[in-house]
């Protein structure tokens, strides 16, 4: 339970940091890299996190 809360807080901090970066440096290429980074982090958080927690419950 604590691991998932900590992972969510870390993901929220990453989103906030990258959002501030894109807000103050509005460039298309930077926005694409930030978008790809957030997609990969979200994939890791939602997909792999659920698989790992499902294995621990068995």
Steps between C-alpha positions, in 0.01 A plus 500: 500500500774743595696412186212596272444830684869582478506410130199722434660792687823454302304495173312816602827678581641396161190632322519829693870547426465425130187715480688798643786433258271497197310806626813713530678361191222468240669309217348229288794261518522532878126438524533182295781369718307584818189333360694185414657500847162530669352224283785263587478586870121455501535166320753386758288626789166355391600184310802363680384617842176303472678187377745516789229553762289216355793258537552603864135429590515136386 
